[in-house]
Amino acid sequence: MDFFEEPVSFLAEESAKNDSPTESLLVFDTHLVQLLSKGQASSDGGDEFGIPAKAAHSAAITWADLIRHLSFWCKKDDNDTLICDAPMLAVAAFAPMLVQGGKSYLINLDENYVKGNPSFRAMIQAAINRKDDERLTQRECLHLWALSYLYQNEHAKALNVLWQLLECCPGDALALSLAQDIADEVGDKKTAFRFATCVASYWNERGRQSATGQTSIAGHSIGSSLIAKGLAIGGRLREAEQMADKSLSRDSSFASGVAAAALAHIYHAEGRASEGASTFTGHGVEYYEQCGYLFFNSKMGGAGAGFIVDRDGASADRVAVRLYDEHFSRILEYSGYDGSSTGAVVRRIPSSKKQMLLESASGAATSFFGKIFGGGPKNDTDAKESKNDDQDEEEKVFQDAIMKDSDPRTLEDVLTWLPPTTNFLVDATFLLFRLTISGALDVSDNRWQALQMAWKRILEIEQMNSAPSESGSSLFSHAPLTRVTMSLVLGEFRECSDTSNLTSKKLEEAACRIGVLMNIKSSSTHHLESNHEVDKLEWAKIVRLLNESRTGWAGDVDATKSLFQPSVQLVNDIEGYDLNLGDFIDQAICYAAIKSEDYSCLCVARSICSSSVFLQTNSPANWHRYGTILEKLGDKDNARDAFHASVSLGSGEGGRVGN
């Protein structure tokens, strides 16, 4: 039985390396807790390169240990076929990675970073081959079926399997966590909500505390936090906030990361920008800063940057850009995905600063006494030069941490410095777009160039490691949000005749046109050939496409006509969360409407802004955007009132006198 009292089967008495089931189960439980807490449960990593690297290293320690133990339980039979006698270990080790990165990401990691034997792919396939083994429980078989679908990039099917699993095993926190992550990847907020409600009563019944303060189910706080996140995504905000707050009060060291994710959706839905900014960039950073498992802390930091922009206080742009650099640019840089390297970049794991200080104690003592007896910096200039030398030395140490292909590497090295996943790049793209249209950055900024190089790298990896399916679906068919954001950054749209009535295709085309008109690719061709009147028509077309994706209806009338006649009902294959895709669509429509200077488009933007200021009353940015649209429509009196509302809610606050 694992930590949550769910059975874990071992199909042999001991592994090929004499590893007992008890030992491997302990390793499985340790990583399971790390996985579900997104890395918050442990802080054993080295802090040589700062808190983010320490958080990633902490998650990598248990993760690498689990993969090693999984390899112990894999052996070859007489036919030289690899057999896995502990298949559930493969689910915990690889399912989350397949959810967020897809099969191509795992293959790239396997071939170019780890280069292990047995390979990741071989161990996954060996585990999948056990999915119908009669010695396994129904729960384990369903987990392996879900793993099988994830390995084929069929995330929607995996989601349906996990639904069946939770119907019979509502206490399976691993299944609930995977289901929430898949719903995030495919942009299905209704399913995320449905998963949360279908197990809510089960977890609530077992959440009652005994006289000693214990709940009747282990890890109850993490289950409650996952449910709170699903409820928040589905719009049940009051219940979600109560559950999230209770989870934080009961067990902040285990559930705080997931509870913070629930609070992010709650604060955004109610327009509580000030609380969001305070929680995700102030005192609440401790909730998620140690959650280094698969970039979870970066995603939460990105949410914090979004709240900062919504708060619209003094220096908001500068702070938001700093947060982008801290949580996204840093990863693009160390992985080489920013274009600085064409190959796989692997670094050594960070060391402990405490150990480093002990080793250099004699040097520190010499420096201390040197200052007393005149050996230290003579003046401020010398002190500044010494500080700069220290910074240069730190940068040199970080660069020296890069390992050569010939250097021996461990799983901890690779898993600590993972390359970005598609899920990570989606969040980075949405945030950078928001910073750009708010005026914090320009499209010529090198951050856009770095992000473009990262998407090109991801696309090359996907093209190299995937073949067209029998249905003729496009690349990243499992991840519609990936296709939308990639179209925005690369300015490319892959149109398929059999998918023209899909909502995602409307979004992809709109995103592609936005990227071209904004010149995100930094190609001067468009600007040399552009015509202001033609561009305005293009922006109006973007508003039409985005609005079609919102309403689910497309029109086949002449694009030059202002009146819209719905004629084709679209298949809604992507809904997205309000926190990411919903925000992107609303902001893009308003931005494009202003650029188009078209009355009908501005009316669409006005309706969106009206909804946002009604539902998110406390957001200064929403009121300011509403005032801008009203001003463009000529309603100056109400525009002035909207601007005043924005200021009264805190827009521009926090600066120095005279700024």
N, C-alpha and C positions, 0 to 999 in steps of 0.2 A: 504494500500500500504506500502511495506517495504522500506528500505533505497534506494534500486535501482529501486523504483517505480514499483515493481512487486506485484501482488495481493496476499494477505495471507488471507485465509478464516477461519472464526470462525463459527461453526455450531450451536452456541447457543448464547443468548444475554449476558450471564455471566457464569462464571465457578461455580463449586460446592462450591467454597469458596469465591463467590462474586467478583471474579477477572474479570475486564472488558476487552474486546478485546483491547482497547487502551493501557491499562497497560501492557498486555502481548506482544503486538506488539512492544512496546518500549524495552522490555527485549529481544525480538527476534532480533530486529535491532542491539542492543548493542552487542549481542554475534555474530551476523552475521559479523559485522565489525571485531571482534576479530578473528573469524574463517578464514576469507579471508586474513587477514593480518598476519595470523599464530601467533597471540598474540602481534604483534608490536603496536597495536592501544591503548593499555592501559598499565600502569605501576603502578597499585594500590596495587600490592602485597607487603607483608612484606619482608624486606631485612635481617632478622636475620641470615639466613643461606647462604647468598651470592646472587649474581646476578642470577645464573641459577634457584635457588629455587624461587626467587622473580618473575622471568618471568613465571614459571609454575603456581605460585599462582595467578598472574594477570589474566592468561587465565582461571584458575579454578573458579574465582569469578563470571564472567559472565556466564560461562558454567553451574555451579551449579544453578545459579538463573534461567536460562532457563529451566533446568530439573524440578525444583520445580514448576515453572509456568505450565509446561506441565502436571505435576501430578494434578494440580488444574482442568485442563480441561478433566481429565479422570474420568469417573464415571461408576457405574454399573447399568445395566438396570434391568428389572423385572426378567430376566432369569439369573441374577448374572454374566452377561458377561460384561467385561470392554469395554467401549465406549470412543473414543477420539474425542473431538469436535474441536481440534486444531492440525490436523495431521502434518502440515508443521513444527511445533515446534519440532516434533520427528525427522524429516529429518535433521534439523540443529543440533540437539543434538547428534544423534547417527550415522548418515551416515559416517562421517569422521572416527569414531572409528572402524566401521565395515570394512571400506576400508583398514585400516592399520593393524588391528589386527585380523579380521575375527570374526565369530560368537562365537567360543570357548573363545576368549579373553573377549568378552563382558559377556558371561555367567559366567566365572570365576570372573570377576569384580563384577557382580551382586550378586553372591552367597557368595563369600568369603570376599568381601571388603565393599560393600555398605549395603547389607541386608535390602533394603528399601521396602516400601509398598505404592503404587504398584511397582512392580519390573521393571527393565529396559525392560526385555523381554515382560512383559505384556503390557507396554505402546507402545513398538514398534509394537507388534502384533495388538493392538487396532488401531494404526495409519494405518497399512497396510490394515486392513479390510475396510478402507475408500477409497481405491484406485480406486474404480469404482463409487464413490458417484457422482451423477449428479450435486450436488450443488457446487462441486469443479471445478476450471478451468482446462483446458487441461494440463497446465504446472504443476499444483499441482498433478494431477493424475499421470503424467509421473514421477514426483519426487517420489511418493509413490511406483510406480512400480519398480523404480530403488532401493529404499530402500528394497523392498520385495526380489529382487534378491540378494542384498548384504547380507541380513539376511539368505539367503540360501547358501552363499558362492559361488554365481554364478556371479563373478565380470565381466566376459566378456559380459554376458547378460545385466547387469546394464550399462555397457559402451555403448552398442548399444542403450539402452533406452535414455540415456543422449544425444546421437547423435541426436535422433529424437527430443528431447526437444530443443536442441540448433538450430535445423533447423527452428523451429517455434518461438523460443524465444532467439535470439542471444545475447540479453542483460542480460541474467541470469548469473550473476557472480558466484553464488553458484553452478550451474550446471557445469560451466567451471572449477571451482576449483576442484570439485569432480571428473570430468572426467580426469583432469591432474593427480590427486592422484591415481586413479585406473590404468591409463596407467603406472604410475611409479611402482605400485604393481605387475602388470602382465608382465611388461617388454615389452611394446608395444610402441616403439618410433614413428612408422609411424602414429599410431592413435593419439598420443599426438600432432604431427605436423598437422594432418588433422583437429583436433579440433581447433587449434589456427588459421589456415587459414580460416576456415569456418565462423568465427565471426570477423575476423580482420577488414574487410571493415566497418562493422556496428559500431565497436568501434572507428575506425578512423574518420568516418563521424561525430560522436558525441564528438570528442575530440577537436574540434575547440573552442578556447577561445573567450569569449565575451569581450566587452570593459572593463568590471570589472575583467577580468581574470578568469572567471568561465567557466567550460565546460558544455555542454548541458546534460550530464548524470552524476549522482552522482557516486562518487567512480571511476572515469574514470582511475585513475592511477593504481588501482589494476587490472582492466581488461587489461590494456596495459601490465602490468608486467606478467600476466598469459599468454598472447599472446606471449610476448617476450620469455618466458621460452619454450613454444611449438616450436617457430621458431628456437631457439637455439638447441633444441633437434633434430630437423629435418635438421639442417645444414645451415639454412639461417642466418649466423652469423652477417653479417653487419647490416641487418634490425633489428635483435634481439638486438644488442648492442645499436643501436640508440634509440629503444623504451625503453629499460631498463634505459639508462642514462636519457632520458626525464622524465620517471616516478620518478626517484630518485630526479631530480631537481624540479619537481612539488610538490611532496608529499612524502617526505622521511619518515615521521612519520607514514604513512599508508602502503605504498607499498614497503618499502625498503627490507623486508624479501624475498618476492617473486622475486623482481628485483635482489637481490643478488644470488638467485638460478639460474636465467637466466645467470648472469655473470659467475657463476661457470662453466656452460656448455660451455660458449663462450671461457673463458680462457683455459679450458682443451682442447677443440677442436683445438685451434690454438697454443697450447703448450706454452702459456704465463704464465709460472710457477712463474716468479718473480712478475708479477702483481697479480696473484692469491694468492700468499703467503702474499703479502702486504695487499691486500684487506681483506682476510679472517682471518688473524692473526694480522693485524696491525690496520691502521686507519679505515678499513671497518668493524671491529667487531661490531660497533654500528648499522650497518644495520640489524643485525640478533640476537644480544645477548638478546634482549627482546622478541624474538619470541619463547615463551615457550609452544606453543600449540602443543601437541602430538610430542614433542621432535624435533621440526623443528630446533631449535638452535643447537642441538647436531649434526644433519645431516650436517648443514653448517660448524660446527666446524670440523667435520670429513673431509669435502672437503678441508678445510684449511690445515689439517694435510697432506692430499695427495699432495697438492701443495708444502708444505715444503719439502717432500721427493723428488718430481720432481725437485725442485730448487737445491737440493743436496749441500746446503751450509754447512759451518762449524756448527757442533752441530745440524744438521738437524734431526738426529735420536732422540736425546734427546728431542728436541722441539716437534717432532711429537708424541713421546710416552707420553709426558706431556699432549698434546691435547687429546690423546686417553683417558687418565685417567680422564681428566676434563669433557669430553663430554659423555663417555661411561662407564668407570669403576665406576664412581660416581653413575650412575643410577642402575647398577647391584648390587652395594653395598647397597644402601639405600633400595632397594626393597627386598633384601635377595635372589635374583636370582643367586648370585654368590656362593650359597651353604651354606651361613652363617645361613639361616633359611629355614625350611621346610614348614612353614605356610605363611599366608598372613601378610605382614608387613604394618601397617598403622601408619603414623606419624601425629602429629598436624600441623596445618598451621604455617608458620613462622610469627613472630611478626615484628613490625616496630622497627628498631634500634633507631629511633628518640624518640619513646615513651619509649623505654627501657632506653635511656640516661636521659630522663626527670625524670623517676622514680628513677634512681640511681644518681641524680645530687648531692645530699648531700654527697654520698660516694665519688664521683669524686672530690668534693671540699675539702673534708677531705684529700684525697690522694695528691691533689695539694699543700695544705698548709703544709702537712706532709713533702713533698720534700723540701720546703723552710726552714722549721725549723728542718730539720735533721731526719725526720721520714721516708724518702724514702730509696731506695736501696743505700747502702754505696759505692758500687763499681760496675765494669762491671760484675763481677760474680753474684752479687745479682740481677742486672738488667736482665741478661740472665735467671736466675732462675725464676724471676718474669714473663718474657715473656713465658717461658715454662709452668709455672703454668696457664697463661691465655689461652694458646693453649689447655692444658689439660681440662680446664674448658669449653672451647667451644666444645670440643669433648664430654664431659660429658653432656652438654646441648643438643647436637644433639642426643645422645643416649637416653636421658630422654624424647625426643620428641616422641618416639615410644609409641603407644597406646595399652593398653591391650584389649582383646576381650570384657571385661565387660565395658570398657570406652565408653561413648557416643561419636559418631563420626558424622561428617557432610560430605556432598558431597564435600565441599571444601577440607577437609582433604584428601579424596581419590583421587580427581582429581589433586591435587597438587603433590602428590607422586605416580603417576601412575606406575605400573609395565611395563617393556619393551614390546613393540609390536614386532611382527615378522619383520615388516618393519625396525624397529630400529636395531634389531639384524643382519639383512642382511648387513646394512652399517657398523656395528661394525666388522663383520666377514671379509668383504672385506678389511677394513683398517688394521686389525690385520694381515691378510695374507700378505699384502703389506709390513708391518713393519718387518715381519719375514723373507721374502725372500730377503729383502734389508740388513739384518744383524743387524737391530736395536734390535731385540728380538730373543730369542730362543724358540723352541716349548715347552720346559719345563717351560717356564715362567708361573707364576701363573695367568696371564691374560687369557691365553688359558684355564686353568682349570676353571676359573670363567665363561668364555664364554661357555664352554662345559656344565657346570651345568645349565646355563640359557637355552640353547637349549634343554637339557633333560627335564627341567621343562615345557617349551613350548610344547614339544612333548607329555608329560604326560597329559597336559591339553587338547590338541587336541584329543588324544585318548579317554579321559574320556567323552568329550562333543560332539563327532561327531560319526555318524554311517555311514557305507559304503553306498554310493548312489546306485541307481538302475543300473547305468552304470559301477559300480565296480571301480570307480576312486580311486586313492590313497589319503592319507591324504594331506592336503594343496593343493588340486587340483587347487585352485584359485590363488595360489601364487608360480609360478615356481622358482622364485629367492630364495624363502624360502627353497624349497626342495634342490636346489643346494648347498646353504651355509650350511644347516644342514647336508648334506651328507659329506661336507668337515670337519666339526668340529667333528661329531660323527663317521665318518668312516663307515657309513652304507648306503647301496644302496638297495632300494626296486624295484626289477625288475618285470615288468608286461609284459606278452607276447603280449598283444594287444597294447602296447604303445612303442614297441622297435624301431619304426621308427620315434619317436619324437626327435627333437633337444634337448629338455630339458633332456631327458633320457641319451643322450650321455654326456651332461654336468654333470648330477648327478653321473654317473659312473666314469667320469674322476675326479670329485671333491672327491669322495669317495676314489679312488686309491691314490690321492695326500695326503689325510689325513692319510691313512694307512702308506704310504712310509715315510712321514715326522714325523710319530709317534705323531700326534697331541693329540691323546688320552692318551699319556704318558704311553702306555703299552709296556713293555719290550719284549713281546712275539715276535713281528716282528723282532726286532733287534737281538734277540738271534738266530733266525732261518734264518736271511737274508743272502743272497749270493750276492756279488757285481755284478756279471754278470747277475743274475736273476733280480736284481733291475734295472739294465740298460735297460733290455727288458721291464720291467714294466713302466719305465719312457717313453720309446719309444711308448708304447701302449697309454699312457696318451696324448702324442703329437698327435697321430692319432685320438683319440676320440675328443680332443678339435678342431682339424683342421676339422674334419667331421662336428662338430657343426657350425663352421665358414662358411664352403663352402656349407653346405646343402646336401652333398653327402656322402654316406657311401660305403665302399667296403667290399666285402665278401671273399676277398682273404686271404691266410694264413698270420697270423699276423707277422710271422717271415720274410716275404719277404719285401724288401725295396720299391719296386715299388708299387704304389697305383693305383688300377683299380676301378674307381667309377662305382657302379652298382645299388645302391638303392638311390632314391631321398628322403630325409627326409622331414617330415612335420615340418615347422618352427613355433613352438608354443611359442617360446621365442626369443626375439631379444635383449631386454635390452638396457640401455643407455650406450653410450661410456664412460661416467663418472664413471660407476660402473662395470657392467658386461663386457663391452668391454675391459676395463683396466685389469680386472681379467683374461680374456681369453688370452690376449696378453702377460701379465707378466707370467702367468702360463705356456704357451707354451715355452717361452724363458727359464724359469727356468728348465722345464722338459727336454728340448732339451740339455741344458748344462749337466744335470745329466745323460742323456742317452748316451752321447758321440757318438751318431749315426749321420752319415753324412746327411742322408735324413731329419732327424729331425732338424738338425742345418740349413739346407737349408730353411725349413719352417720358422724357427725363423728369419733367415736373411731377408726373404721377408716381414715379419711382421715389423721388425725393419726398413727396407728400407721405408716402408709406413709411419711409425711413424715419422721418421726424416724428411720426405718430407712434411707431413701435419702439424707436430708439431715441426717446425724447431727450436724454441727457448727453447726447453726443454733439460736441461743438462743431466737429467737421461736417456732420450731416446738415446742421442748420446753415453753415456757411455755404455748402454746396447748393442747398435749396435756395438761398438768397441769390447766388450767382445765376441759377437758371431763371428765377423770377425776373432778375434784372435784364437778362437777355430777351425775355418775353415782353419787356416794357412795363412790368408791374413794379415800379420803383418803390412805392410806399410799403408794400408787403415784403419786398426784398430788403428794405432797410430794417424792418422789424425782425426778419430772419437773421440778419447780420448782428443786430443787437442781442438776439437770443443766444447766438454763438458766443459773443463776448461775455454775456452774463453767466454762461456756463463754464467760463474759464479760458476761452480762446485767447492766446497771447499772454497769459499769466506766467509768472515765474522769472521774468527778465529783470535786469537791473534798471534803476531809474535812468531815464534818458536814452534807453535802448529801444 
